[in-house]
Amino acid sequence: MATARIKAIDFARGVAVALMIVSHGVKGLLPFEDIPAWGLVPVHLVTKFASTLFFIVFGISLAASYVPYTESADWPRKKRKLLIRGMLILFWYKVLTIVEMFQQYKPGEIIDTLLYRSFPVYSEILGFYAIALLWLPFVIPLWRRIPAWLRWCSPMLCALTAWFLHRSFQFFGCESLHAILVEHENHYTWGQLARLPMVLFGMLIGGYFAEAWSRRVVVAFILLAASILLFIVFYLTVGSGQVVAELFALARNEGKHPPEFAFVVFSAAGALGVVSASLYFGNQLAAWFKPITLIGSNALQAFIFHLSVLFVGYRFLLGYWHQISYQQALLLTLVLLCLTALWIAVLRWIHGK
C-alpha cells in the first residue's frame, strides 16, 4: 500500500510540474500574441490546473510522510529534513532566478529580485515552496493537535484571513511583504497565506492515500464530484454568453495574481479531477505514465533542468526567443518534457550506482 501511495502522489505532482513545463516552454519562447487560438484554448488553458494541483499535492505529501510522525521520537529528524530541504530549494530558487533573468535584465534588476524587491516569474513557485518549508514544520504539530472540525475548517478560515489582509492591511507600506504573504497586484508571486488553503486541503485528504481501497474509492468519487461541481460553478458564475471569452482570459493568466474567483474555481476544478484519478487508480496511472511519475518524483531537479535548458539553451545559446512559430515552440517544449524525465531517470540511475 505504501508503494502505491507514494507513486500516486508522484504521479499527481508530475502532472502539475509537466503542465508547468508546457506553460513555461511556450510562454518562455513566445509572447501571447503569437499563440494561436487553439494554442490558448485548450492547450495553454489546461496548464492553469498546474499551480493549484502543485499546492494540493504539497499538502498531500506532508500528510502522507510527515503529519503522522509529529508526536513520535522521529519527528525532530523529519522536521530537520524539511528545514534543510527548504534551504536547498531556496538556494536553487535564487540560482534559477539568475538563470531566468541574466539575458534580458540589468544586474541591478537581478539584485533587486534576489533581495525580494521584485520577483521572477518562471521559478517563483519554488520561492513559495522554500519559504513554506521554513515555517510549516513548526506549525504542522499544532495543526494536528487541534480538533478535527477546526482542521477541516482551516482552509476556509485561512482563505478568509488572506482575503481580509489583502484588502484591508498595507503591511507597513512594504509591497514585497504584502506580495509574499497575500500577493500584490504589482508583483508576480505566490502568497503564503493566499495559497495556504490549498496546501491545508491537501493535508486533509493526504491521509486517504494510505487507506484501504474501499475508503480511497469513496474519497476519489467525492473529489470527482467536487471537481464537476466547481466546473458548474465556474460556468454559472461566468454566464453562458461569456464562457469562451473567459476561458481565453484565463489562458492569458488573467485573475492569476492575486487570485480571482473565476481563476481559482477553474484551476481547483481541474486539480481535484487529477487528484481524484490519482487516488482511485493509485500506482496504475503511475506505471502507465512513467515519465510523468519520474518528473514528479524529483520536482526540484525537474525545475533546475527545464529552466536551465529553456533560458540557457533555447533562448541564450540557440536564440529561439520570439524567433520561432508556435508549432516549433510546442515541439521544443515536448522535447524538453521528455528530456526532463530522462534527466531524472539518469540521476536515479547514478544514485542507485
Phi, psi and omega in degrees: 000321182296319180297315179299319181298312182296317180295323178296319178293318178300320179296313181298317177295322179297322176299316180300312183291321179298319177296322177296320179297318177299315179296312182295318184299314181287310184290335178285347180248336185226150169282160180303328183297335181267000180269123181293167183302317181290340175283327176285309179232113017259348194302300184288332179298319182298330181292348179289347174287341195297310187296312179298318178299319180298315180294318179297316180293327174303313178295320179300316181294324175297316181294323183282325190249345187230317184304318181296346186256008186295337180250015180259168179291344182274354185298317179304321178293317180293322177296317178298322178298318178296317181294318178295320177298319178299318179294321178296315180294322178299318178300311182290331174300317179291319178298314181290335172298316177295316179302318181292326191255345194299329185277326190252351187238155177283155180305320180297323179291323178294317179298317177302320180291320178296332181264014177067022171278341175214182184220146174285183180247303190285329181260004190295330181296333174293328176297316176299312183302314182295311181297318180300321180289345179271348177234334180298325178303335178276342183262330184306314179299322178293318180299321182290331184277344181288159181304150183302320182297325180287325175298317181290336176274345189300322178299316180292319179298319179293319179297318179294321178297314179298318179297316180296314181295321180298321184273333193241349185236134185263359178054046175058028179078008182265102181298323182296316178296319176303315181293317182296323185271310186229008179077159185214144183301333184269000185224141177266098180206165180255112183288137180302311180282328181294325182256353180300325179306324180290323177295316179298320177298318177298323178294328180290322184263351185299325181296336182288345177292343180256003183280170175297158185306317184299319180288324178297319180297316180300312181295321179300317180289328175296316179294322177296317178297320178296321178298312179298318180299319180293322175298321177294317178300317178301314181297315182291325181291317182286320184097139187301327182284346184245003186299312183298314179298321180292322178297319177293324178295318178296320179299332178270013176074016177291132181084009182276318181224120343298161185293128175254160191304311184298317180295314182298315182296314181296314181296317180293323179300313179294319181297317180295326176298317179293316179297320178300314179296320180296319181291321183287312186272342178058232185281356178294311177298322180299323179284321181293325182241060186301320177302322178294318179296321177300315179299319180289339180285344179210073185297324181298311178296327176298320178290315180303314185289309189289326178287325178294315179295318183297309187272324179274314183282296186293314187274312187278306185282318184265347175066036183277350186298118179061021183240005184230169179276169178296318180300320178293318179297319180293319178296315178299325179291319177295322174298317179298321178298315179294319179295325178296315177298319179296318179301315181291324176297319177296317178299319178294322179295317178298316180297322179293327179290000000 
